[in-house]
Every structure is written in structure tokens, then in C-alpha cells.
């Protein structure tokens, strides 16, 4: 590596041992300990790591990635909700593709083959986003108004598109 003037940052290096998720973890014997070092510096072992924007775990269950992706999609959904009424409806599809679907489709060939039960949170977030962008926004807001979370200690939240207030 040094002959090619390439340097490895050992502080950023890590390694992961992959295993099947359903097996009991095996306690390694002192002879089986995996210690990797580069230039005399020990590389740390991790159970989850980000590689090219995809969170991998040692069981390849993709649950950490799906949780992080769902968080990102919910944030995009909130941004879309705030700007949906101020944009012409002919731009809604283009905005949806750029702010929401681009995150959803990134590296889907890697993590997309998980069980449908693991994908349920993402489906719900996508459904909510599609309802906001292309569906009936008033029905969506009415559904939230009737929710138990809409009343806080006797006070009620008053919702209007793009605005809310607290009323006693």
C-alpha cells in the first residue's frame, strides 16, 4: 500500500464477523479470538457498520438500515407535507420522486429482499406520504384530529393546513 502512496486510516477501520441470526452466540475460546491489526494497530470488531450509505449488521437482517431509512423517510414526509399546498399539483410527482423515493430506492437490491414484516414500517410511511401528496389531505388531517394524541391535558390542538395551535 505504501508503495502506491495509499494510506489506511486505522481509526476508521473496523471488521465484522457475519453469522446466522437464529443460532445462539458461540463463546470463542482464547485460540479462536479474531484479532486483526494493520501496521501494529488493532482494528476494532463491530456488530454494525455503514458501508456506502447502507447499514449492515452481523446477521444481515438489515433491521438497523430499515430503521434509519424509515427515520429519513418520515423526515422527508414532513417536508413534503409542509410544501405540498404551496406547489402546483403537476409538480407533486416530481417532488415525491426527488425527496422521498430516491431514498427508498437507494441500494434496494441489497436490503430489499427481507421479510415483509420487516418492511411494514416503510410501507406505512410511504402510504402516509402518498396520501399527503396525492390523496385527500383533509381526510388525513381529520384522522389525526380524532386521535387520542390530539388532546393534551384538557387542551386541544387545532389543526389547519400548514398551521396548528393549542386551545384550552
N, C-alpha and C positions, 0 to 999 in steps of 0.2 A: 504494500500500500504506500509506503513512504517513497518508494522508487517512482511512483506515479504522482507524487506530491498530494496524495489524498490522506486526510487525517480523520480519524474516527473520534467523535466526541463521546467518551465513555460515560459522561454524566447523563447523556440522553439514551444510552443503550440499555436494553433490557431483553430478557428472554422469557419464553413461556413454554411450558410442557402441556401439550394437549392430551386430554383423556376423555373417556366416555362419561357422560354426566350421571348415569344411573348407578355406576359402581361406587362402592364405598372407597373413600380415600385410603390409599395404602401408605402406612408409615414407613418411610425409607430407612433402611439400615445405614450405618455410617459408611459402608462401602458403596452404597447407591447414591449418595448425595451428589447432585449435579452442581458443580462449581465451574463457572466459565469466567475466564479472565482475558483481558486484552491489554497487552503491554504491562502486565503485573497488576492491573486494576480489576477488581471483581465486578462483574456485570450482575445487576440485581434481577432476581426472579420475580415476575409479576403474574397475577391471575387475570388481568385485563389490560389491554393496550389499544391505543388508537393507531391505525395504520391507514394512510391515505384517506382520512376522514371517516373510517369505519371502525367502530369499537368492537374488538374481538375479545371473547373471554376464553378461558382454558377448556371449556366444554363445548365451544362453538354453538351455544344456544342462541346467541345474538340478542339476548334479553337486554343487556346494557345498551346496545345500539338502538334497539327499538324504543326503549325508554327515553333516550336522548333525542332521537328523531321525533318522538311524539311531543316532547317539550318544545322543540324547534317548530313543529307544525302548528302547535297551539299558539305560539307567538305570532307566526305568520297569519293564522286565522284571525287573531285580534287586530293585526294591522289591516287586513282585508276588510274587517267589519268597520273599522274607523274610516276607511276611504271609499267604501263601496257606493255610498249615496252621493259622493261628490264627483264620481266619474260617469261618463256616458256608458250605458249598458253594453254598447258594442265593444268596449274595452275590457269588460269583466273577464272574459275568457282569457285574453292575453295576460292580464294581471294575475289571474289564478295560476296560469302555467308558469309565470316567472317567479312569483313569490311563494307558491305552495308546492306545485307538482314537481318543480325542479329538485327540491329537497327529497321528495318522496321517491323519485325515480333514480336518485344517485346510488350507484352500486347495488341496485335491487337484484341483479343476477347473483350476487354474493349472498345476501341475507334474506332474500325474498322467499326462499323455499322452506321457511319454518312453518310450524303448525298454525292453523287458522286461529286457534285460541290465543296464540301469542301476538297475532296481528290485530286482534279485536280493538285495542285502544287506538290504533292508527286508523282503522275503518271508521270508528266513531268520530274522530277528529276530522277526517275527510268529509264525512257526511254532514257534519256541522258546518264546515266551510262551504260546501256546495249549497247548503240551504241558505247561508248568508248571501252568497254571491248570486245564485240563480233562482233560489226559491222564494218563498213568501217570508220576508223579513218580519212582518207584523205577527205572523203565527209563531215565529221563533221567539220574538220578544214576549208574546203572551204566555208562552210556555214557561219562560223564566219568571214572569210576574207571579204565576201561581205556585212557584217553587217555595218550599219552606225557608230556604236561604234568603228569600226576598224580604223577610221581616227581621229586624234586628232590635231586640229588647223593646218591643212595643212600637218602634218607629218603622216606617215603611219606606222602601226605596221606590222612587217614582222614576220610571224609565220613559224616555223619549228617544227616538233615533239619534244617536250621537251624543246624548246628554242624559245624565241621571242626577237625582238629588235625594236628600234624606228629609223626610217629613215626619213630625211627631203626631 
